[in-house]
């Protein structure tokens, strides 16, 4: 995944979490990563494994493709 796409995915994940009022520590526990690691992922400083990303979207209740979408469905 190139850096620009990664930054979009990370930012979108953070926004979706915030939209659902899920604290970082709660989401981190749900997907099985340390809170600091999730924080670094959301800030596009560290990548997480695909299985953790799948867990993340499942907890957020969105399809994986939603992490690639920008405002109003633009990719």
N, CA, C and O atoms as a Tripos MOL2 file, in Angstrom:
@<TRIPOS>MOLECULE
protein
  300   299    75     0     0
PROTEIN
NO_CHARGES

@<TRIPOS>ATOM
      1 N           0.8620   -1.1760    0.0000 N.3       1 UNK1
      2 CA          0.0000    0.0000    0.0000 C.3       1 UNK1
      3 C           0.9030    1.2320    0.0000 C.2       1 UNK1
      4 O           1.7890    1.3640    0.8450 O.2       1 UNK1
      5 N           0.6710    2.1280   -0.9520 N.am      2 UNK2
      6 CA          1.5360    3.3030   -0.9840 C.3       2 UNK2
      7 C           1.1840    4.2610    0.1470 C.2       2 UNK2
      8 O           0.1150    4.1630    0.7510 O.2       2 UNK2
      9 N           2.0820    5.1730    0.4190 N.am      3 UNK3
     10 CA          1.9690    6.0760    1.5740 C.3       3 UNK3
     11 C           0.6840    6.9140    1.5610 C.2       3 UNK3
     12 O           0.0500    7.1020    2.5980 O.2       3 UNK3
     13 N           0.3110    7.4080    0.3890 N.am      4 UNK4
     14 CA         -0.8900    8.2430    0.2840 C.3       4 UNK4
     15 C          -2.1530    7.4360    0.5970 C.2       4 UNK4
     16 O          -3.0290    7.8970    1.3290 O.2       4 UNK4
     17 N          -2.2350    6.2490    0.0420 N.am      5 UNK5
     18 CA         -3.3990    5.3880    0.3120 C.3       5 UNK5
     19 C          -3.4330    5.0040    1.7860 C.2       5 UNK5
     20 O          -4.4940    5.0180    2.4100 O.2       5 UNK5
     21 N          -2.2850    4.6630    2.3360 N.am      6 UNK6
     22 CA         -2.2110    4.3150    3.7540 C.3       6 UNK6
     23 C          -2.7080    5.4600    4.6240 C.2       6 UNK6
     24 O          -3.4480    5.2340    5.5810 O.2       6 UNK6
     25 N          -2.3110    6.6820    4.3030 N.am      7 UNK7
     26 CA         -2.7480    7.8480    5.0780 C.3       7 UNK7
     27 C          -4.2660    8.0190    4.9950 C.2       7 UNK7
     28 O          -4.9010    8.3830    5.9840 O.2       7 UNK7
     29 N          -4.8450    7.7620    3.8350 N.am      8 UNK8
     30 CA         -6.3020    7.8530    3.6680 C.3       8 UNK8
     31 C          -6.9950    6.7900    4.5160 C.2       8 UNK8
     32 O          -7.9610    7.0840    5.2200 O.2       8 UNK8
     33 N          -6.4990    5.5560    4.4460 N.am      9 UNK9
     34 CA         -7.0860    4.4530    5.2180 C.3       9 UNK9
     35 C          -7.0150    4.7610    6.7160 C.2       9 UNK9
     36 O          -8.0020    4.5890    7.4310 O.2       9 UNK9
     37 N          -5.8750    5.2070    7.1820 N.am     10 UNK10
     38 CA         -5.6910    5.5070    8.6030 C.3      10 UNK10
     39 C          -6.6080    6.6390    9.0570 C.2      10 UNK10
     40 O          -7.2460    6.5450   10.1050 O.2      10 UNK10
     41 N          -6.6710    7.6920    8.2770 N.am     11 UNK11
     42 CA         -7.5160    8.8350    8.6110 C.3      11 UNK11
     43 C          -8.9920    8.4470    8.6240 C.2      11 UNK11
     44 O          -9.7470    8.8560    9.5060 O.2      11 UNK11
     45 N          -9.3790    7.6690    7.6530 N.am     12 UNK12
     46 CA        -10.7720    7.2300    7.5530 C.3      12 UNK12
     47 C         -11.1400    6.3340    8.7350 C.2      12 UNK12
     48 O         -12.2390    6.4470    9.2790 O.2      12 UNK12
     49 N         -10.2380    5.4550    9.1300 N.am     13 UNK13
     50 CA        -10.4840    4.5770   10.2790 C.3      13 UNK13
     51 C         -10.7010    5.4120   11.5370 C.2      13 UNK13
     52 O         -11.6250    5.1540   12.3090 O.2      13 UNK13
     53 N          -9.8430    6.4160   11.7390 N.am     14 UNK14
     54 CA         -9.9850    7.2950   12.8980 C.3      14 UNK14
     55 C         -11.3240    8.0270   12.8660 C.2      14 UNK14
     56 O         -12.0100    8.1140   13.8840 O.2      14 UNK14
     57 N         -11.6950    8.5490   11.7040 N.am     15 UNK15
     58 CA        -12.9470    9.2900   11.5980 C.3      15 UNK15
     59 C         -14.1570    8.3970   11.8600 C.2      15 UNK15
     60 O         -15.0940    8.8040   12.5470 O.2      15 UNK15
     61 N         -14.1390    7.2000   11.3240 N.am     16 UNK16
     62 CA        -15.2440    6.2590   11.5560 C.3      16 UNK16
     63 C         -15.3550    5.9050   13.0380 C.2      16 UNK16
     64 O         -16.4580    5.8080   13.5770 O.2      16 UNK16
     65 N         -14.2060    5.7120   13.6960 N.am     17 UNK17
     66 CA        -14.2240    5.4110   15.1400 C.3      17 UNK17
     67 C         -14.8190    6.5740   15.9130 C.2      17 UNK17
     68 O         -15.6650    6.3820   16.7870 O.2      17 UNK17
     69 N         -14.3750    7.7800   15.5870 N.am     18 UNK18
     70 CA        -14.8860    8.9670   16.2800 C.3      18 UNK18
     71 C         -16.3700    9.1720   16.0110 C.2      18 UNK18
     72 O         -17.1160    9.5400   16.9180 O.2      18 UNK18
     73 N         -16.8020    8.9410   14.7850 N.am     19 UNK19
     74 CA        -18.2200    9.0810   14.4350 C.3      19 UNK19
     75 C         -19.1040    8.1540   15.2680 C.2      19 UNK19
     76 O         -20.2710    8.4500   15.5240 O.2      19 UNK19
     77 N         -18.5300    7.0350   15.6820 N.am     20 UNK20
     78 CA        -19.2790    6.0490   16.4660 C.3      20 UNK20
     79 C         -19.0210    6.1890   17.9660 C.2      20 UNK20
     80 O         -19.4950    5.3790   18.7630 O.2      20 UNK20
     81 N         -18.2710    7.2140   18.3400 N.am     21 UNK21
     82 CA        -17.9570    7.4820   19.7500 C.3      21 UNK21
     83 C         -17.3280    6.2830   20.4530 C.2      21 UNK21
     84 O         -17.6690    5.9680   21.5930 O.2      21 UNK21
     85 N         -16.4100    5.6260   19.7630 N.am     22 UNK22
     86 CA        -15.7010    4.4870   20.3410 C.3      22 UNK22
     87 C         -14.3200    4.9710   20.7860 C.2      22 UNK22
     88 O         -13.5400    5.4420   19.9590 O.2      22 UNK22
     89 N         -14.0120    4.8630   22.0620 N.am     23 UNK23
     90 CA        -12.6870    5.2780   22.5380 C.3      23 UNK23
     91 C         -11.5760    4.4050   21.9380 C.2      23 UNK23
     92 O         -11.7960    3.2320   21.6370 O.2      23 UNK23
     93 N         -10.4000    4.9790   21.7710 N.am     24 UNK24
     94 CA         -9.2640    4.2430   21.2160 C.3      24 UNK24
     95 C          -8.9980    2.9800   22.0230 C.2      24 UNK24
     96 O          -8.7850    1.9090   21.4540 O.2      24 UNK24
     97 N          -9.0100    3.1030   23.3520 N.am     25 UNK25
     98 CA         -8.6890    1.9320   24.1840 C.3      25 UNK25
     99 C          -9.6950    0.7980   23.9890 C.2      25 UNK25
    100 O          -9.3220   -0.3740   24.0230 O.2      25 UNK25
    101 N         -10.9560    1.1380   23.7880 N.am     26 UNK26
    102 CA        -11.9850    0.1170   23.5860 C.3      26 UNK26
    103 C         -11.8010   -0.5810   22.2420 C.2      26 UNK26
    104 O         -11.8640   -1.8080   22.1630 O.2      26 UNK26
    105 N         -11.5760    0.1960   21.1920 N.am     27 UNK27
    106 CA        -11.3860   -0.3980   19.8620 C.3      27 UNK27
    107 C         -10.1160   -1.2320   19.8280 C.2      27 UNK27
    108 O         -10.1020   -2.3180   19.2490 O.2      27 UNK27
    109 N          -9.0610   -0.7370   20.4370 N.am     28 UNK28
    110 CA         -7.7980   -1.4840   20.4850 C.3      28 UNK28
    111 C          -8.0070   -2.8500   21.1350 C.2      28 UNK28
    112 O          -7.5120   -3.8640   20.6420 O.2      28 UNK28
    113 N          -8.7350   -2.8690   22.2320 N.am     29 UNK29
    114 CA         -9.0020   -4.1360   22.9290 C.3      29 UNK29
    115 C          -9.8200   -5.0710   22.0420 C.2      29 UNK29
    116 O          -9.5430   -6.2680   21.9700 O.2      29 UNK29
    117 N         -10.8260   -4.5200   21.3700 N.am     30 UNK30
    118 CA        -11.6930   -5.3270   20.4990 C.3      30 UNK30
    119 C         -10.9320   -5.9890   19.3490 C.2      30 UNK30
    120 O         -11.2360   -7.1180   18.9660 O.2      30 UNK30
    121 N          -9.9370   -5.2780   18.8010 N.am     31 UNK31
    122 CA         -9.2280   -5.8380   17.6470 C.3      31 UNK31
    123 C          -7.9180   -6.5260   18.0330 C.2      31 UNK31
    124 O          -7.2420   -7.1030   17.1810 O.2      31 UNK31
    125 N          -7.5630   -6.4640   19.3120 N.am     32 UNK32
    126 CA         -6.3990   -7.2040   19.7970 C.3      32 UNK32
    127 C          -5.0560   -6.5410   19.5670 C.2      32 UNK32
    128 O          -4.0620   -7.2170   19.3010 O.2      32 UNK32
    129 N          -5.0210   -5.2120   19.6690 N.am     33 UNK33
    130 CA         -3.7440   -4.4970   19.5780 C.3      33 UNK33
    131 C          -3.6240   -3.5530   20.7710 C.2      33 UNK33
    132 O          -4.6130   -3.2300   21.4280 O.2      33 UNK33
    133 N          -2.4010   -3.1200   21.0350 N.am     34 UNK34
    134 CA         -2.1850   -2.1530   22.1140 C.3      34 UNK34
    135 C          -2.7870   -0.8030   21.7160 C.2      34 UNK34
    136 O          -2.8170   -0.4460   20.5380 O.2      34 UNK34
    137 N          -3.2550   -0.0750   22.6980 N.am     35 UNK35
    138 CA         -3.8470    1.2450   22.4560 C.3      35 UNK35
    139 C          -2.8760    2.1570   21.7050 C.2      35 UNK35
    140 O          -3.2720    2.8500   20.7680 O.2      35 UNK35
    141 N          -1.6220    2.1580   22.1110 N.am     36 UNK36
    142 CA         -0.6170    2.9980   21.4560 C.3      36 UNK36
    143 C          -0.4290    2.6000   19.9950 C.2      36 UNK36
    144 O          -0.2220    3.4590   19.1380 O.2      36 UNK36
    145 N          -0.5010    1.3290   19.7150 N.am     37 UNK37
    146 CA         -0.3520    0.8650   18.3290 C.3      37 UNK37
    147 C          -1.5130    1.3510   17.4640 C.2      37 UNK37
    148 O          -1.3050    1.7850   16.3320 O.2      37 UNK37
    149 N          -2.7210    1.2790   17.9900 N.am     38 UNK38
    150 CA         -3.8770    1.7720   17.2490 C.3      38 UNK38
    151 C          -3.7600    3.2770   17.0430 C.2      38 UNK38
    152 O          -4.0800    3.7850   15.9680 O.2      38 UNK38
    153 N          -3.3130    3.9750   18.0490 N.am     39 UNK39
    154 CA         -3.1130    5.4130   17.9350 C.3      39 UNK39
    155 C          -2.1050    5.7290   16.8190 C.2      39 UNK39
    156 O          -2.3330    6.6270   16.0100 O.2      39 UNK39
    157 N          -1.0010    4.9920   16.7820 N.am     40 UNK40
    158 CA          0.0040    5.2110   15.7340 C.3      40 UNK40
    159 C          -0.5530    4.8690   14.3580 C.2      40 UNK40
    160 O          -0.2320    5.5420   13.3790 O.2      40 UNK40
    161 N          -1.3810    3.8350   14.2700 N.am     41 UNK41
    162 CA         -2.0220    3.4950   12.9960 C.3      41 UNK41
    163 C          -2.9300    4.6280   12.5400 C.2      41 UNK41
    164 O          -2.8670    5.0520   11.3860 O.2      41 UNK41
    165 N          -3.7680    5.1150   13.4370 N.am     42 UNK42
    166 CA         -4.7060    6.1830   13.0690 C.3      42 UNK42
    167 C          -3.9930    7.4690   12.6490 C.2      42 UNK42
    168 O          -4.5610    8.2880   11.9270 O.2      42 UNK42
    169 N          -2.7690    7.6410   13.0960 N.am     43 UNK43
    170 CA         -1.9750    8.8040   12.7130 C.3      43 UNK43
    171 C          -1.0330    8.5010   11.5480 C.2      43 UNK43
    172 O          -0.1260    9.2790   11.2560 O.2      43 UNK43
    173 N          -1.2550    7.3720   10.8890 N.am     44 UNK44
    174 CA         -0.4700    6.9450    9.7210 C.3      44 UNK44
    175 C           1.0200    6.8280   10.0260 C.2      44 UNK44
    176 O           1.8610    7.0990    9.1690 O.2      44 UNK44
    177 N           1.3360    6.4240   11.2520 N.am     45 UNK45
    178 CA          2.7300    6.2430   11.6610 C.3      45 UNK45
    179 C           3.1330    4.7740   11.6450 C.2      45 UNK45
    180 O           4.3220    4.4600   11.5890 O.2      45 UNK45
    181 N           2.1620    3.8770   11.6930 N.am     46 UNK46
    182 CA          2.4430    2.4420   11.7360 C.3      46 UNK46
    183 C           1.2940    1.6910   11.0860 C.2      46 UNK46
    184 O           0.1270    2.0220   11.2910 O.2      46 UNK46
    185 N           1.6270    0.7020   10.3190 N.am     47 UNK47
    186 CA          0.5950   -0.1190    9.6700 C.3      47 UNK47
    187 C           0.1860   -1.2570   10.5990 C.2      47 UNK47
    188 O           0.9300   -1.6540   11.4960 O.2      47 UNK47
    189 N          -1.0130   -1.7660   10.3580 N.am     48 UNK48
    190 CA         -1.4530   -2.9500   11.1040 C.3      48 UNK48
    191 C          -1.7460   -4.0620   10.1050 C.2      48 UNK48
    192 O          -1.9600   -3.8110    8.9190 O.2      48 UNK48
    193 N          -1.7520   -5.2770   10.5960 N.am     49 UNK49
    194 CA         -1.9580   -6.4370    9.7540 C.3      49 UNK49
    195 C          -3.3780   -6.4440    9.1850 C.2      49 UNK49
    196 O          -4.2980   -5.8590    9.7570 O.2      49 UNK49
    197 N          -3.5300   -7.1130    8.0600 N.am     50 UNK50
    198 CA         -4.8210   -7.1820    7.3900 C.3      50 UNK50
    199 C          -5.8880   -7.7930    8.2910 C.2      50 UNK50
    200 O          -7.0260   -7.3220    8.2930 O.2      50 UNK50
    201 N          -5.5530   -8.8240    9.0520 N.am     51 UNK51
    202 CA         -6.5580   -9.4370    9.9180 C.3      51 UNK51
    203 C          -7.0470   -8.4540   10.9850 C.2      51 UNK51
    204 O          -8.2140   -8.4920   11.3740 O.2      51 UNK51
    205 N          -6.1620   -7.5790   11.4560 N.am     52 UNK52
    206 CA         -6.5720   -6.5620   12.4370 C.3      52 UNK52
    207 C          -7.4360   -5.5030   11.7670 C.2      52 UNK52
    208 O          -8.3730   -4.9850   12.3740 O.2      52 UNK52
    209 N          -7.1230   -5.1850   10.5240 N.am     53 UNK53
    210 CA         -7.9160   -4.2270    9.7710 C.3      53 UNK53
    211 C          -9.3220   -4.7750    9.5270 C.2      53 UNK53
    212 O         -10.3040   -4.0360    9.6040 O.2      53 UNK53
    213 N          -9.4120   -6.0550    9.2370 N.am     54 UNK54
    214 CA        -10.7160   -6.6990    9.0510 C.3      54 UNK54
    215 C         -11.4990   -6.6760   10.3600 C.2      54 UNK54
    216 O         -12.6990   -6.3990   10.3520 O.2      54 UNK54
    217 N         -10.8460   -6.9600   11.4770 N.am     55 UNK55
    218 CA        -11.5080   -6.8730   12.7810 C.3      55 UNK55
    219 C         -11.9920   -5.4500   13.0350 C.2      55 UNK55
    220 O         -13.1000   -5.2440   13.5300 O.2      55 UNK55
    221 N         -11.1570   -4.4710   12.6960 N.am     56 UNK56
    222 CA        -11.4990   -3.0690   12.9100 C.3      56 UNK56
    223 C         -12.7820   -2.6990   12.1640 C.2      56 UNK56
    224 O         -13.6840   -2.1020   12.7520 O.2      56 UNK56
    225 N         -12.8740   -3.0430   10.8840 N.am     57 UNK57
    226 CA        -14.0810   -2.6780   10.1360 C.3      57 UNK57
    227 C         -15.2990   -3.4520   10.6320 C.2      57 UNK57
    228 O         -16.4180   -2.9400   10.5960 O.2      57 UNK57
    229 N         -15.0850   -4.6780   11.0940 N.am     58 UNK58
    230 CA        -16.2010   -5.4470   11.6460 C.3      58 UNK58
    231 C         -16.7470   -4.7900   12.9130 C.2      58 UNK58
    232 O         -17.9600   -4.6980   13.0990 O.2      58 UNK58
    233 N         -15.8470   -4.3380   13.7780 N.am     59 UNK59
    234 CA        -16.2740   -3.6580   15.0020 C.3      59 UNK59
    235 C         -16.9870   -2.3470   14.6540 C.2      59 UNK59
    236 O         -17.9880   -1.9950   15.2780 O.2      59 UNK59
    237 N         -16.4670   -1.6340   13.6610 N.am     60 UNK60
    238 CA        -17.0820   -0.3710   13.2570 C.3      60 UNK60
    239 C         -18.3660   -0.5740   12.4580 C.2      60 UNK60
    240 O         -19.1500    0.3590   12.2800 O.2      60 UNK60
    241 N         -18.5740   -1.8040   11.9770 N.am     61 UNK61
    242 CA        -19.7950   -2.1120   11.2380 C.3      61 UNK61
    243 C         -19.8330   -1.5420    9.8260 C.2      61 UNK61
    244 O         -20.8880   -1.1490    9.3270 O.2      61 UNK61
    245 N         -18.6570   -1.5020    9.1880 N.am     62 UNK62
    246 CA        -18.5610   -0.9680    7.8270 C.3      62 UNK62
    247 C         -17.7950   -1.9540    6.9530 C.2      62 UNK62
    248 O         -17.0340   -2.7760    7.4630 O.2      62 UNK62
    249 N         -17.9940   -1.8750    5.6340 N.am     63 UNK63
    250 CA        -17.1970   -2.7320    4.7500 C.3      63 UNK63
    251 C         -15.7640   -2.2290    4.6580 C.2      63 UNK63
    252 O         -15.5020   -1.0450    4.8700 O.2      63 UNK63
    253 N         -14.8510   -3.1150    4.3470 N.am     64 UNK64
    254 CA        -13.4430   -2.7560    4.2240 C.3      64 UNK64
    255 C         -13.2520   -1.6220    3.2140 C.2      64 UNK64
    256 O         -12.4030   -0.7530    3.4090 O.2      64 UNK64
    257 N         -14.0280   -1.6320    2.1560 N.am     65 UNK65
    258 CA        -13.8960   -0.5930    1.1210 C.3      65 UNK65
    259 C         -14.2030    0.8010    1.6420 C.2      65 UNK65
    260 O         -13.7760    1.7880    1.0420 O.2      65 UNK65
    261 N         -14.9320    0.9050    2.7430 N.am     66 UNK66
    262 CA        -15.2580    2.2330    3.2820 C.3      66 UNK66
    263 C         -14.0110    2.9750    3.7560 C.2      66 UNK66
    264 O         -14.0310    4.1990    3.8810 O.2      66 UNK66
    265 N         -12.9290    2.2450    4.0200 N.am     67 UNK67
    266 CA        -11.6930    2.8900    4.4520 C.3      67 UNK67
    267 C         -10.9840    3.5930    3.3020 C.2      67 UNK67
    268 O         -10.1070    4.4290    3.5230 O.2      67 UNK67
    269 N         -11.3630    3.2540    2.0830 N.am     68 UNK68
    270 CA        -10.7380    3.8580    0.9100 C.3      68 UNK68
    271 C         -11.5580    5.0010    0.3340 C.2      68 UNK68
    272 O         -11.1200    5.6860   -0.5910 O.2      68 UNK68
    273 N         -12.7290    5.1990    0.8750 N.am     69 UNK69
    274 CA        -13.6280    6.2010    0.3380 C.3      69 UNK69
    275 C         -13.3610    7.5590    0.9830 C.2      69 UNK69
    276 O         -13.1100    7.6540    2.1840 O.2      69 UNK69
    277 N         -13.4190    8.5920    0.1700 N.am     70 UNK70
    278 CA        -13.2950    9.9500    0.6720 C.3      70 UNK70
    279 C         -14.6960   10.5290    0.8210 C.2      70 UNK70
    280 O         -15.6720    9.7780    0.8160 O.2      70 UNK70
    281 N         -14.8120   11.8080    0.9490 N.am     71 UNK71
    282 CA        -16.1010   12.4550    1.1350 C.3      71 UNK71
    283 C         -17.0800   12.0850    0.0170 C.2      71 UNK71
    284 O         -16.7250   12.0630   -1.1610 O.2      71 UNK71
    285 N         -18.2910   11.8030    0.4100 N.am     72 UNK72
    286 CA        -19.3890   11.5300   -0.4960 C.3      72 UNK72
    287 C         -19.0580   10.4970   -1.5490 C.2      72 UNK72
    288 O         -19.3960   10.6640   -2.7210 O.2      72 UNK72
    289 N         -18.3910    9.4190   -1.1300 N.am     73 UNK73
    290 CA        -18.1530    8.2930   -2.0190 C.3      73 UNK73
    291 C         -17.0540    8.4570   -3.0320 C.2      73 UNK73
    292 O         -16.9070    7.5930   -3.8970 O.2      73 UNK73
    293 N         -16.2760    9.5090   -2.9780 N.am     74 UNK74
    294 CA        -15.1770    9.7070   -3.9270 C.3      74 UNK74
    295 C         -13.9880    8.8590   -3.4840 C.2      74 UNK74
    296 O         -13.6880    8.7660   -2.2940 O.2      74 UNK74
    297 N         -13.3230    8.2510   -4.4420 N.am     75 UNK75
    298 CA        -12.1430    7.4410   -4.1210 C.3      75 UNK75
    299 C         -10.8790    8.1550   -4.4970 C.2      75 UNK75
    300 O          -9.7870    7.6230   -4.2980 O.2      75 UNK75
@<TRIPOS>BOND
     1     1     2 1
     2     2     3 1
     3     3     4 2
     4     3     5 am
     5     5     6 1
     6     6     7 1
     7     7     8 2
     8     7     9 am
     9     9    10 1
    10    10    11 1
    11    11    12 2
    12    11    13 am
    13    13    14 1
    14    14    15 1
    15    15    16 2
    16    15    17 am
    17    17    18 1
    18    18    19 1
    19    19    20 2
    20    19    21 am
    21    21    22 1
    22    22    23 1
    23    23    24 2
    24    23    25 am
    25    25    26 1
    26    26    27 1
    27    27    28 2
    28    27    29 am
    29    29    30 1
    30    30    31 1
    31    31    32 2
    32    31    33 am
    33    33    34 1
    34    34    35 1
    35    35    36 2
    36    35    37 am
    37    37    38 1
    38    38    39 1
    39    39    40 2
    40    39    41 am
    41    41    42 1
    42    42    43 1
    43    43    44 2
    44    43    45 am
    45    45    46 1
    46    46    47 1
    47    47    48 2
    48    47    49 am
    49    49    50 1
    50    50    51 1
    51    51    52 2
    52    51    53 am
    53    53    54 1
    54    54    55 1
    55    55    56 2
    56    55    57 am
    57    57    58 1
    58    58    59 1
    59    59    60 2
    60    59    61 am
    61    61    62 1
    62    62    63 1
    63    63    64 2
    64    63    65 am
    65    65    66 1
    66    66    67 1
    67    67    68 2
    68    67    69 am
    69    69    70 1
    70    70    71 1
    71    71    72 2
    72    71    73 am
    73    73    74 1
    74    74    75 1
    75    75    76 2
    76    75    77 am
    77    77    78 1
    78    78    79 1
    79    79    80 2
    80    79    81 am
    81    81    82 1
    82    82    83 1
    83    83    84 2
    84    83    85 am
    85    85    86 1
    86    86    87 1
    87    87    88 2
    88    87    89 am
    89    89    90 1
    90    90    91 1
    91    91    92 2
    92    91    93 am
    93    93    94 1
    94    94    95 1
    95    95    96 2
    96    95    97 am
    97    97    98 1
    98    98    99 1
    99    99   100 2
   100    99   101 am
   101   101   102 1
   102   102   103 1
   103   103   104 2
   104   103   105 am
   105   105   106 1
   106   106   107 1
   107   107   108 2
   108   107   109 am
   109   109   110 1
   110   110   111 1
   111   111   112 2
   112   111   113 am
   113   113   114 1
   114   114   115 1
   115   115   116 2
   116   115   117 am
   117   117   118 1
   118   118   119 1
   119   119   120 2
   120   119   121 am
   121   121   122 1
   122   122   123 1
   123   123   124 2
   124   123   125 am
   125   125   126 1
   126   126   127 1
   127   127   128 2
   128   127   129 am
   129   129   130 1
   130   130   131 1
   131   131   132 2
   132   131   133 am
   133   133   134 1
   134   134   135 1
   135   135   136 2
   136   135   137 am
   137   137   138 1
   138   138   139 1
   139   139   140 2
   140   139   141 am
   141   141   142 1
   142   142   143 1
   143   143   144 2
   144   143   145 am
   145   145   146 1
   146   146   147 1
   147   147   148 2
   148   147   149 am
   149   149   150 1
   150   150   151 1
   151   151   152 2
   152   151   153 am
   153   153   154 1
   154   154   155 1
   155   155   156 2
   156   155   157 am
   157   157   158 1
   158   158   159 1
   159   159   160 2
   160   159   161 am
   161   161   162 1
   162   162   163 1
   163   163   164 2
   164   163   165 am
   165   165   166 1
   166   166   167 1
   167   167   168 2
   168   167   169 am
   169   169   170 1
   170   170   171 1
   171   171   172 2
   172   171   173 am
   173   173   174 1
   174   174   175 1
   175   175   176 2
   176   175   177 am
   177   177   178 1
   178   178   179 1
   179   179   180 2
   180   179   181 am
   181   181   182 1
   182   182   183 1
   183   183   184 2
   184   183   185 am
   185   185   186 1
   186   186   187 1
   187   187   188 2
   188   187   189 am
   189   189   190 1
   190   190   191 1
   191   191   192 2
   192   191   193 am
   193   193   194 1
   194   194   195 1
   195   195   196 2
   196   195   197 am
   197   197   198 1
   198   198   199 1
   199   199   200 2
   200   199   201 am
   201   201   202 1
   202   202   203 1
   203   203   204 2
   204   203   205 am
   205   205   206 1
   206   206   207 1
   207   207   208 2
   208   207   209 am
   209   209   210 1
   210   210   211 1
   211   211   212 2
   212   211   213 am
   213   213   214 1
   214   214   215 1
   215   215   216 2
   216   215   217 am
   217   217   218 1
   218   218   219 1
   219   219   220 2
   220   219   221 am
   221   221   222 1
   222   222   223 1
   223   223   224 2
   224   223   225 am
   225   225   226 1
   226   226   227 1
   227   227   228 2
   228   227   229 am
   229   229   230 1
   230   230   231 1
   231   231   232 2
   232   231   233 am
   233   233   234 1
   234   234   235 1
   235   235   236 2
   236   235   237 am
   237   237   238 1
   238   238   239 1
   239   239   240 2
   240   239   241 am
   241   241   242 1
   242   242   243 1
   243   243   244 2
   244   243   245 am
   245   245   246 1
   246   246   247 1
   247   247   248 2
   248   247   249 am
   249   249   250 1
   250   250   251 1
   251   251   252 2
   252   251   253 am
   253   253   254 1
   254   254   255 1
   255   255   256 2
   256   255   257 am
   257   257   258 1
   258   258   259 1
   259   259   260 2
   260   259   261 am
   261   261   262 1
   262   262   263 1
   263   263   264 2
   264   263   265 am
   265   265   266 1
   266   266   267 1
   267   267   268 2
   268   267   269 am
   269   269   270 1
   270   270   271 1
   271   271   272 2
   272   271   273 am
   273   273   274 1
   274   274   275 1
   275   275   276 2
   276   275   277 am
   277   277   278 1
   278   278   279 1
   279   279   280 2
   280   279   281 am
   281   281   282 1
   282   282   283 1
   283   283   284 2
   284   283   285 am
   285   285   286 1
   286   286   287 1
   287   287   288 2
   288   287   289 am
   289   289   290 1
   290   290   291 1
   291   291   292 2
   292   291   293 am
   293   293   294 1
   294   294   295 1
   295   295   296 2
   296   295   297 am
   297   297   298 1
   298   298   299 1
   299   299   300 2
@<TRIPOS>SUBSTRUCTURE
     1 UNK1         2 RESIDUE 1 A UNK
     2 UNK2         6 RESIDUE 1 A UNK
     3 UNK3        10 RESIDUE 1 A UNK
     4 UNK4        14 RESIDUE 1 A UNK
     5 UNK5        18 RESIDUE 1 A UNK
     6 UNK6        22 RESIDUE 1 A UNK
     7 UNK7        26 RESIDUE 1 A UNK
     8 UNK8        30 RESIDUE 1 A UNK
     9 UNK9        34 RESIDUE 1 A UNK
    10 UNK10       38 RESIDUE 1 A UNK
    11 UNK11       42 RESIDUE 1 A UNK
    12 UNK12       46 RESIDUE 1 A UNK
    13 UNK13       50 RESIDUE 1 A UNK
    14 UNK14       54 RESIDUE 1 A UNK
    15 UNK15       58 RESIDUE 1 A UNK
    16 UNK16       62 RESIDUE 1 A UNK
    17 UNK17       66 RESIDUE 1 A UNK
    18 UNK18       70 RESIDUE 1 A UNK
    19 UNK19       74 RESIDUE 1 A UNK
    20 UNK20       78 RESIDUE 1 A UNK
    21 UNK21       82 RESIDUE 1 A UNK
    22 UNK22       86 RESIDUE 1 A UNK
    23 UNK23       90 RESIDUE 1 A UNK
    24 UNK24       94 RESIDUE 1 A UNK
    25 UNK25       98 RESIDUE 1 A UNK
    26 UNK26      102 RESIDUE 1 A UNK
    27 UNK27      106 RESIDUE 1 A UNK
    28 UNK28      110 RESIDUE 1 A UNK
    29 UNK29      114 RESIDUE 1 A UNK
    30 UNK30      118 RESIDUE 1 A UNK
    31 UNK31      122 RESIDUE 1 A UNK
    32 UNK32      126 RESIDUE 1 A UNK
    33 UNK33      130 RESIDUE 1 A UNK
    34 UNK34      134 RESIDUE 1 A UNK
    35 UNK35      138 RESIDUE 1 A UNK
    36 UNK36      142 RESIDUE 1 A UNK
    37 UNK37      146 RESIDUE 1 A UNK
    38 UNK38      150 RESIDUE 1 A UNK
    39 UNK39      154 RESIDUE 1 A UNK
    40 UNK40      158 RESIDUE 1 A UNK
    41 UNK41      162 RESIDUE 1 A UNK
    42 UNK42      166 RESIDUE 1 A UNK
    43 UNK43      170 RESIDUE 1 A UNK
    44 UNK44      174 RESIDUE 1 A UNK
    45 UNK45      178 RESIDUE 1 A UNK
    46 UNK46      182 RESIDUE 1 A UNK
    47 UNK47      186 RESIDUE 1 A UNK
    48 UNK48      190 RESIDUE 1 A UNK
    49 UNK49      194 RESIDUE 1 A UNK
    50 UNK50      198 RESIDUE 1 A UNK
    51 UNK51      202 RESIDUE 1 A UNK
    52 UNK52      206 RESIDUE 1 A UNK
    53 UNK53      210 RESIDUE 1 A UNK
    54 UNK54      214 RESIDUE 1 A UNK
    55 UNK55      218 RESIDUE 1 A UNK
    56 UNK56      222 RESIDUE 1 A UNK
    57 UNK57      226 RESIDUE 1 A UNK
    58 UNK58      230 RESIDUE 1 A UNK
    59 UNK59      234 RESIDUE 1 A UNK
    60 UNK60      238 RESIDUE 1 A UNK
    61 UNK61      242 RESIDUE 1 A UNK
    62 UNK62      246 RESIDUE 1 A UNK
    63 UNK63      250 RESIDUE 1 A UNK
    64 UNK64      254 RESIDUE 1 A UNK
    65 UNK65      258 RESIDUE 1 A UNK
    66 UNK66      262 RESIDUE 1 A UNK
    67 UNK67      266 RESIDUE 1 A UNK
    68 UNK68      270 RESIDUE 1 A UNK
    69 UNK69      274 RESIDUE 1 A UNK
    70 UNK70      278 RESIDUE 1 A UNK
    71 UNK71      282 RESIDUE 1 A UNK
    72 UNK72      286 RESIDUE 1 A UNK
    73 UNK73      290 RESIDUE 1 A UNK
    74 UNK74      294 RESIDUE 1 A UNK
    75 UNK75      298 RESIDUE 1 A UNK
